[in-house]
């Protein structure tokens, strides 16, 4: 059980981990598949991975950014997180074929990668600024 002060830190850590996992999935996996087509069937991700990442990233980002805003009062991390989640959702829409695109697979990779980078940046800024704020209180 996390103590109350550790929960926002855990949410940031979870958000960073999920975002980096998403980025590795979107960039490294296609590269591995391109370099070693025989391994493609062994390392293929199930279809539900995109939905799961989005459904985990959204509450982690919301909780972490809300606490960060309360502690340091800076909007940039929350704006980056909202942008990142929006890119993840758009990537999911491209992946699922909900958008009429000429190349949904490449669009999915691009949007999801942009979302992951935005979320990692948001969580890192949030973590840093929350830490800086605590240091000023001492």
Backbone torsions as a table, in degrees:
resi	resn	phi	psi	omega
1	UNK	NA	128.9	179.5
2	UNK	-79.6	139.7	172.2
3	UNK	-76.3	156.1	-173.8
4	UNK	-51.6	-42.3	-178.3
5	UNK	-67.8	-25.1	-178.0
6	UNK	-84.4	-17.5	-177.1
7	UNK	-61.7	-47.4	178.4
8	UNK	-63.1	-38.4	177.5
9	UNK	-62.2	-42.4	177.6
10	UNK	-62.7	-40.2	178.8
11	UNK	-63.8	-40.4	176.1
12	UNK	-65.0	-45.1	178.2
13	UNK	-60.1	-42.7	178.2
14	UNK	-63.1	-44.0	179.0
15	UNK	-62.3	-43.2	178.1
16	UNK	-63.7	-45.6	-179.6
17	UNK	-61.8	-46.4	179.6
18	UNK	-63.8	-41.8	-179.4
19	UNK	-65.7	-42.7	178.0
20	UNK	-67.3	-38.0	176.0
21	UNK	-61.0	-42.6	178.5
22	UNK	-62.3	-44.6	-179.4
23	UNK	-63.8	-43.4	177.8
24	UNK	-62.8	-43.6	179.0
25	UNK	-59.5	-42.6	-175.2
26	UNK	-77.2	-32.7	-175.2
27	UNK	-102.9	-47.7	-175.2
28	UNK	-75.4	-41.7	-177.9
29	UNK	-60.1	-48.4	176.7
30	UNK	-61.6	-35.0	177.8
31	UNK	-65.4	-44.2	176.9
32	UNK	-61.6	-42.1	179.9
33	UNK	-65.7	-38.9	178.2
34	UNK	-65.0	-41.4	-178.0
35	UNK	-77.9	-28.2	-177.1
36	UNK	-137.9	78.6	-177.0
37	UNK	-57.0	-29.1	-179.7
38	UNK	-66.1	-25.7	-179.5
39	UNK	-83.9	-10.3	-175.4
40	UNK	-53.6	-40.3	-178.8
41	UNK	-75.2	-24.3	-179.6
42	UNK	-79.4	-31.7	-175.0
43	UNK	-111.9	13.1	178.8
44	UNK	-66.1	137.5	179.1
45	UNK	-88.7	146.3	175.8
46	UNK	-64.2	158.4	-177.3
47	UNK	-63.4	-28.0	-175.0
48	UNK	-78.5	-4.5	-177.2
49	UNK	-60.2	-42.9	-179.3
50	UNK	-60.1	-45.9	-179.8
51	UNK	-65.0	-41.2	-178.4
52	UNK	-63.8	-43.4	179.9
53	UNK	-62.1	-44.6	179.6
54	UNK	-63.6	-42.9	-177.8
55	UNK	-70.6	-22.9	174.9
56	UNK	-87.8	-37.7	-177.2
57	UNK	-68.1	-38.1	-176.4
58	UNK	-60.8	-53.8	179.4
59	UNK	-68.2	-34.4	178.8
60	UNK	-63.1	-45.4	179.6
61	UNK	-65.8	-43.5	-178.8
62	UNK	-60.5	-48.6	-178.1
63	UNK	-64.6	-47.2	-177.7
64	UNK	-65.2	-43.4	-177.6
65	UNK	-69.5	-36.2	178.2
66	UNK	-63.3	-45.3	179.2
67	UNK	-67.2	-40.0	178.2
68	UNK	-60.7	-44.6	178.3
69	UNK	-59.4	-42.7	-179.2
70	UNK	-63.6	-34.2	-176.1
71	UNK	-88.6	-43.1	-175.5
72	UNK	-112.7	-14.4	174.1
73	UNK	70.1	15.5	-179.5
74	UNK	-99.9	133.4	-174.7
75	UNK	-86.0	-20.0	-174.0
76	UNK	-56.0	-46.7	179.0
77	UNK	-58.6	-42.2	-179.9
78	UNK	-65.9	-39.0	178.4
79	UNK	-66.0	-41.8	176.8
80	UNK	-63.9	-41.4	179.7
81	UNK	-64.1	-43.7	178.7
82	UNK	-62.9	-41.1	176.6
83	UNK	-62.7	-44.0	179.5
84	UNK	-61.7	-45.3	178.6
85	UNK	-64.3	-38.1	177.0
86	UNK	-61.8	-43.3	176.6
87	UNK	-63.6	-41.0	178.0
88	UNK	-61.0	-43.3	179.6
89	UNK	-64.7	-41.3	178.1
90	UNK	-65.9	-37.6	176.0
91	UNK	-63.5	-40.7	176.2
92	UNK	-62.5	-43.2	178.9
93	UNK	-61.8	-39.3	177.2
94	UNK	-67.1	-43.3	-179.3
95	UNK	-60.9	-40.9	-177.5
96	UNK	-80.0	-8.1	-179.8
97	UNK	81.8	18.7	-180.0
98	UNK	-78.0	-13.9	178.6
99	UNK	-111.7	138.1	178.0
100	UNK	-81.3	96.9	-177.1
101	UNK	-127.2	147.9	177.9
102	UNK	-69.1	-32.9	180.0
103	UNK	-135.3	78.6	-175.8
104	UNK	-63.2	-31.2	-178.2
105	UNK	-65.9	-46.3	178.5
106	UNK	-67.7	-39.0	178.5
107	UNK	-63.5	-42.0	177.1
108	UNK	-58.0	-49.3	-179.5
109	UNK	-60.6	-44.7	-179.0
110	UNK	-64.4	-50.9	-177.2
111	UNK	-64.7	-41.7	-179.5
112	UNK	-67.8	-38.5	177.3
113	UNK	-65.4	-43.9	176.7
114	UNK	-60.9	-41.0	178.0
115	UNK	-63.1	-43.0	179.8
116	UNK	-64.3	-43.4	178.9
117	UNK	-64.0	-42.6	178.9
118	UNK	-62.8	-40.9	-179.8
119	UNK	-69.3	-41.5	177.3
120	UNK	-60.7	-45.5	179.5
121	UNK	-61.0	-44.3	179.7
122	UNK	-60.7	-46.4	-178.6
123	UNK	-67.5	-38.5	178.9
124	UNK	-66.0	-43.8	176.7
125	UNK	-62.6	-44.9	-179.7
126	UNK	-59.4	-45.7	-179.9
127	UNK	-62.7	-48.1	-177.8
128	UNK	-62.0	-47.6	-177.1
129	UNK	-69.9	-31.5	176.0
130	UNK	-67.0	-40.8	178.3
131	UNK	-64.5	-46.1	179.0
132	UNK	-59.9	-39.9	-179.8
133	UNK	-63.0	-43.0	179.7
134	UNK	-64.3	-37.8	-179.6
135	UNK	-63.9	-35.1	179.9
136	UNK	-70.9	-20.6	-179.8
137	UNK	-80.0	-18.3	-176.4
138	UNK	-77.2	NA	NA
